[in-house]
């Protein structure tokens, strides 16, 4: 399989201006397998200027029907190349191949959704007291910088790029340095499907090397970022200098709340994958479980039993459920949390070690008796670690749920409809699932409260976030 290893600018492959390249390592084997061009400031300028020229020369004014046709073609080409995309994803981040195929399909569905949304996205006519005719327009912003993380590289690249393109913007896509391959494939395939040169640029490279240049470039009018809260704060600070529009999808420490009246056996069987999927490298991971005390012990027993059954191993095998962590550094970070948990006296119901001798693997770990002030309870671990605690009082439990600075996702298990409404309204999170762990729906907005971010991806809310709202009044 030929790997995309150059920058993708103005519809063509090119080396970085500096000639720099970065080594990619397969996390399942710990072996280097490719070198990819690493952009610098000169490449940022070239990409942004090319995108701006493409925007001014026709993309923003392209008839909605034509833009719809092109994006549907992009979706079709993505479906045709689903296996290639999935194999690339598994190669550079160790994602189990079954998950990688699902996520490649999700990216294609995102392009289908926004292709269809173009002709349904419109302004309003507004009756005003002075008479005359008042209406609103949704206008594209110009060049949008989309910065995506390494944990879900392909689908997040699609759910940022697709609505931005559908709204009439041009995109400079910055993948994480650990996971550039599928973003580069997206650029290549989208242009092969009819996207004009310059409309979608892809710049692999270190965020520390080009991030500030991309965020502060005078021709970039919006930054859409998914990643850590720390980097989100930095982007917000830089963007404030010339009031760039931003959307930030950041960290999480999501709760999973289970009441005794729920089908708690099903919750116990399904909840492990709500935190351990993608080896816990998920800002939506339900890493704090609140159990009503009367079912605490049987739930924990069932949860641990289900966790031990998860298949950890070679991510290229279809039966594998958990692959390696993305890098040695990420595994070391998680192991620091586990060392702290041991120091604080937390009980390890299972996990805590490394399976095998090769690859950045880490056992799925269940912690009990974790103090509310301990790091493993308060901080985002971004690894396969969950803490379970009992509760007696609903109101006190909700206070503890909301004590976190994060507010991205949550799950609630109950068969009491009134309780479901009451607790759903009380929990401070941007996304909440009742009797489910589903966080992402292409058609629905996704994003967080508090330090989990600003703005929304997906749904029609994303289209709104990539446009400026203009009001026009015509006097009689």
Protein Blocks (a to p, Z undefined) as FASTA:
>chain_A
ZZdfbdceehiacddfklpacddddfklopafbdcddddfklmmmmmmmmmmmmmnommm
gcfklmmmmmmmmmmmmmmmmmmmmmmmmmmnopafklmmmmmmmmmmmmmmmmmmmmmg
ccdddddfkgpjdddddddfbjadddddfklmmlmmmmmmmmmmmnopacdddddfklmm
lmmmmmmmmmmnopaghkaccdeddfklmmmmmmmpmkbcbdcddddfklmmmmmmmmmm
nopacdddddddddddddfkbcfklmmmmmmmmmmggnlpafklcfbccddfklmmmmmm
mmmmmmmmpccddfkbmklmbdcdfbfklmmmmmmmmmmmmmnopacfbgjiaedjedjd
ddddddehiafkbmklmpcfkpacddddddfbfklmmmmmmmpmbdfbdcdddfbfklmm
mmmmmpgcfbdcehiabfbdfkbccddehjlogcjeehjklmmmmcccddddddZZ
